[in-house]
Amino acid sequence: MKNGLNIRKDAALDLVSLGALVHRLDPGIIPFRKAMECQIHVSGGEFNVAANLSDGFGLETGVVNVDWNAIFANGVRWFHSGGIFAALSETTAELIIEGMQAAKKAGAVVSFDLNFRQKLWNISGGGDRAVSVIARIVKNVDVLVGNEEDLQKGLGIPGPEVAAKSKLDPSAFFGMIDRVVKMHPQVKVVATTLREVHTTNRHSWGAVAWMEGETYISPECELHVLDRVGGGDGFAAGFFYGLLTGESPEDSVKLGWAHGALLTTFPGDTTMATLDQVRSLAQGGSARIQR
């Protein structure tokens, strides 16, 4: 495989996520301190990926308990977690490592979304602890998701020598990959979204990936954003779907890019898009959804 991954063909579950489940209170356009009412969105950086793959893509997914023997007894193809859950306490990162090691033993591909949040890490030990903890986690990872800032702050890697011309310029991201792979040679895939924020509701959107020495770049599109939260998780879900179902690296990146784009045009953090809509955009259709 061009992506370098050895993905199981059959298992009871296509993907299992380990992470926090939260409720996001959304006051819409009203400042939170002035809001008289809020919409409630079920969310969680790791949960969103599993929910999207189940609801939008029709895969069999789960969010764990931590009986690893029971979870992996009937097979799991992919195990996913992320940096938000890792930063929540002194023990969550240890649980991630435990789960990843069980997943690797069971033959699952392991992914991790760096999702670096400085405020969370400040509560649980600061930047130095973040780099130390994330390094231990990433030793178990096959597929890494994270942008240029995530790679710098999460992995402690110096910034690129070549500055990006814009937020959609992938040169700075690709310029850091050699350092990532030198530090973590078992990593086979690194991917991220690219976003240029013009106004609250108008964004330019792209995605890129590095797989086994090759680079892949999505098309670009202009988004009219309804709710930006969850777009990155939407990309991860579509990208993982492509890899899990045997799509080419190019098409996997396009599926992730298209699904992340569509997700921002719906309220809430998890998908309301259909697979047909995702494929249509990935193949060159419009980001305007038929509703």
C-alpha atoms as one frame of an Amber mdcrd trajectory, in Angstrom:
protein
   0.000   0.000   0.000   1.213   3.508  -0.836   0.177   4.652   2.620   2.400
   2.071   4.338  -0.393   0.921   6.658  -1.318  -2.696   7.293  -5.069  -2.382
   7.840  -7.073  -5.435   8.850  -9.688  -6.488   6.323 -12.217  -7.804   8.816
 -13.078  -7.063  12.435 -16.134  -6.471  14.584 -15.381  -2.737  14.737 -13.830
  -0.521  12.095 -12.705   2.111  14.582 -12.661   2.677  18.324 -12.021   6.097
  19.903 -10.778   6.843  23.395 -11.643  10.304  24.679 -13.956  12.565  26.606
 -17.641  12.994  25.819 -18.805  16.543  26.447 -21.762  18.818  25.863 -21.002
  22.108  24.097 -23.366  24.965  24.937 -23.837  27.119  21.837 -25.435  30.587
  22.281 -25.228  31.245  18.543 -24.366  34.843  17.684 -25.120  36.095  21.218
 -22.156  36.520  23.624 -22.310  33.741  26.197 -22.612  36.139  29.144 -25.715
  37.693  27.543 -27.343  34.518  26.255 -30.867  33.635  27.390 -30.748  30.194
  25.742 -28.228  27.779  24.245 -28.257  24.848  21.861 -26.623  21.714  23.251
 -24.215  19.818  20.996 -22.789  16.421  21.907 -19.070  16.662  21.254 -15.521
  15.600  22.046 -12.506  15.658  19.732 -12.097  11.896  19.815 -15.808  11.074
  20.019 -16.572  13.177  16.941 -14.407  10.988  14.692 -16.168   7.795  15.772
 -19.605   9.425  15.519 -18.903  10.807  12.042 -17.659   7.473  10.705 -20.759
   5.752  12.035 -23.446   8.282  11.133 -22.043   9.711   7.913 -20.021   6.847
   6.486 -21.833   3.764   7.774 -18.893   2.135   9.538 -19.036   0.147  12.777
 -17.424   2.272  15.485 -17.311   2.579  19.247 -16.228   4.796  22.116 -14.595
   2.571  24.815 -14.764   1.435  28.325 -11.467   0.342  29.336 -11.713  -3.432
  29.381  -9.165  -3.808  26.597  -9.506  -7.580  26.369 -13.240  -7.286  25.782
 -12.849  -4.389  23.334 -10.322  -6.121  21.112 -11.614  -9.688  21.501 -13.566
  -9.645  18.226 -11.177  -7.381  16.358 -10.732  -3.650  15.826  -9.231  -2.217
  12.638  -8.327   1.277  13.869  -7.773   2.894  17.286  -7.925   6.684  17.677
  -7.298   9.198  20.430  -6.176  12.797  20.739  -4.354  15.559  22.520  -7.390
  17.114  24.163  -8.073  13.960  26.166  -4.335  13.574  26.869  -4.235  17.042
  28.465  -7.225  16.624  30.774  -5.379  15.050  33.714  -2.225  13.258  34.798
  -3.850   9.881  34.156  -5.642  10.301  30.811  -2.384  10.217  28.853  -1.391
   6.990  30.593  -4.741   5.498  29.610  -4.138   6.493  25.977  -0.751   4.750
  25.989  -2.288   1.661  27.578  -5.022   1.586  24.951  -2.597   2.123  22.080
  -0.359  -0.691  23.236  -3.365  -3.021  23.480  -4.482  -1.896  20.023  -1.079
  -2.561  18.474  -0.992  -5.997  20.078  -4.403  -6.705  18.528  -3.226  -5.619
  15.070  -5.058  -2.287  14.846  -3.753   0.845  13.150  -3.220   3.601  15.731
  -3.884   7.310  15.102  -3.503  10.410  17.244  -4.749  13.951  16.624  -2.345
  16.324  18.376  -5.118  18.943  18.823  -2.740  20.996  20.971  -4.537  23.252
  23.450  -2.121  25.364  25.480  -4.687  26.315  28.129  -5.451  22.671  28.888
  -1.784  21.743  29.142  -1.141  24.750  31.401  -3.579  23.234  33.875  -1.936
  19.804  33.758   1.747  20.699  33.846   2.568  23.183  31.080   4.389  23.030
  27.776   7.379  20.981  28.931   5.151  18.240  30.315   3.081  18.329  27.130
   6.112  17.620  24.936   7.298  14.838  27.251   3.903  13.154  27.485   3.041
  13.474  23.790   6.424  12.006  22.824   5.585   8.866  24.817   2.177   8.646
  23.164   3.410   9.182  19.598   5.903   6.307  19.924   2.852   4.062  19.493
   1.298   5.977  16.570   1.042   5.084  12.870  -1.078   8.041  11.706  -0.537
  11.537  13.108  -2.950  14.425  12.584  -1.798  17.948  13.345  -1.006  21.294
  11.792   2.258  23.225  11.815   1.595  24.721  15.268   0.576  21.323  16.696
   3.837  19.797  15.480   5.890  22.606  16.982   4.198  22.828  20.367   3.109
  19.211  20.749   6.284  17.517  19.568   8.748  20.274  20.474   9.958  20.562
  16.871  11.476  23.881  15.705   9.506  25.835  13.138  10.147  25.410   9.418
  13.042  27.182   7.731  10.756  28.264   4.895   7.875  30.516   5.920   4.453
  29.816   4.445   3.156  32.419   2.013  -0.388  31.953   3.347  -2.347  29.706
   5.687  -3.127  27.483   2.690   0.506  27.157   1.631   1.606  23.592   2.575
   5.352  24.237   2.234   5.910  25.021   5.922   4.009  21.897   6.998   5.888
  19.654   4.588   9.151  21.319   5.642   8.694  19.899   9.142   7.954  16.298
   8.174  11.580  15.155   8.040  12.006  16.265  11.646   8.824  14.490  12.685
   9.857  11.225  11.048  13.409  11.459  12.377  11.996  11.767  15.886   9.273
   9.135  15.339  10.362   6.839  12.479   7.389   4.473  12.913   4.943   7.211
  11.828   3.759   6.425   8.313   1.167   9.155   7.735   0.954  12.818   8.803
  -2.030  14.926   7.730  -3.783  18.184   8.519  -6.301  20.737   7.357  -5.330
  24.179   6.078  -7.614  27.087   6.881  -7.420  30.800   6.056  -9.954  32.724
   8.152 -11.091  35.874   6.333 -14.114  36.615   8.517 -16.076  34.648  11.086
 -18.159  33.038   8.358 -15.862  33.106   5.315 -12.940  30.684   5.267 -10.647
  29.242   2.608 -10.191  25.513   3.140  -7.675  22.873   2.124  -5.937  19.729
   3.401  -2.588  17.988   2.976  -0.982  14.671   3.846   2.409  13.013   3.834
   2.421   9.249   3.365   5.563   7.158   3.186   7.616   9.902   1.580   4.946
  11.161  -0.836   2.952  14.391  -0.461  -0.711  14.915  -1.333  -2.632  18.194
  -1.548  -6.399  18.619  -1.736  -8.234  21.158  -3.876  -9.140  24.451  -2.217
 -12.598  25.891  -1.689 -14.266  28.907  -0.161 -16.597  28.116   2.713 -19.575
  29.972   4.097 -19.199  28.677   7.641 -22.196  28.125   9.877 -20.320  26.413
  12.756 -16.556  25.948  12.521 -16.210  23.610  15.526 -15.537  20.029  14.475
 -14.175  20.718  10.994 -10.826  19.149  11.796 -12.492  16.054  13.247 -14.600
  15.937  10.091 -11.438  15.883   8.007  -9.955  13.096  10.133 -13.099  10.979
   9.781 -13.266  11.316   6.000  -9.530  10.734   5.634  -9.620   7.626   7.835
 -12.650   6.360   5.904 -10.699   6.553   2.667  -7.779   4.639   4.133 -10.025
   2.038   5.777 -11.910   1.355   2.550  -8.885   1.093   0.286  -9.138   4.458
  -1.478  -5.950   5.893  -2.971  -3.973   8.379  -0.864  -5.121  11.215  -3.162
  -8.778  10.271  -2.852  -8.494   9.725   0.910  -7.226  13.290   1.334 -10.037
  14.588  -0.876 -12.668  12.689   1.128 -11.321  14.157   4.362 -11.146  17.643
   2.877 -14.686  17.408   1.493 -16.232  16.033   4.681 -14.522  18.616   6.883
 -15.751  21.367   4.579 -19.334  20.122   4.597 -19.372  19.672   8.364 -18.741
  23.393   8.880 -21.932  24.191   6.982 -24.108  22.390   9.560 -24.777  23.266
  13.211 -23.070  21.129  15.829 -19.813  19.236  16.025 -20.758  15.965  14.324
 -21.775  15.301  10.753 -25.128  15.757   9.070 -23.665  15.099   5.606 -24.310
  11.963   3.577 -21.610   9.897   1.919 -23.012  10.838  -1.494 -22.622  14.540
  -0.653 -19.042  13.975   0.523 -18.131  12.047  -2.634 -19.763  14.688  -4.836
 -17.675  17.488  -3.366 -14.516  15.346  -3.345 -14.993  14.688  -7.047 -15.316
  18.364  -7.901 -18.880  19.259  -7.003 -20.071  22.330  -5.120 -19.755  22.877
  -1.375 -23.387  24.013  -1.513 -25.423  21.177  -0.012 -28.871  20.121  -1.207
 -31.146  20.115   1.825
